Amino acid sequence: MQKYSWLWGAVLIIIGIPLCLLGRKLFSATLFLIGTLLTTTLILLIFYGTFLSDNTEAWIGWTVLTCSILLGIAGGYLLYKC
């Protein structure tokens, strides 16, 4: 797990460079991205903290991931509209 921890930093830097250079023009895209990532992360934390464990079947994990991404997109859209 730790050998890929640098990957998160690289991904966030790649996301941050266009936001830094274009600033206010990408404000709505930034709101959508933050809303999506925050909602997806919160849903995954809640699900894995409550009823998912290490011996859960793989299809349940993929279903939870897919649903959390879809709900995350809805949350990002909601934040963008508000």
C-alpha positions, -999 to +999 in steps of 0.1 A: +000+000+000+028+024+009+047+019-023+019+035-043+013+064-018+033+088-041+006+082-067-019+103-048+005+132-047+011+130-084-026+128-092-034+158-070-005+178-085-017+170-121-053+181-111-039+212-094-018+226-122-046+235-145-066+249-116-037+271-106-031+283-141-067+290-152-080+301-118-115+316-118-124+301-152-124+266-137-142+275-105-174+255-114-153+225-124-134+227-091-167+227-072-179+197-091-146+178-086-145+186-049-181+176-044-176+144-063-145+134-044-158+143-010-192+125-015-175+094-029-150+093+000-176+098+027-198+071+013-169+046+010-158+055+046-192+049+060-198+017+041-164+002+049-166+014+085-200-002+091-207-034+073-180-043+048-150-063+059-120-082+045-140-113+037-168-095+018-173-109-017-157-090-046-189-082-064-202-065-033-171-043-031-174-034-068-211-026-064-204-003-035-176+014-054-198+019-085-228+032-064-206+056-044-190+070-076-225+076-091-237+092-059-205+112-058-212+126-093-247+135-081-232+152-050-207+171-072-235+183-095-255+194-065-226+214-051-219+229-086-256+240-089-258+254-054 
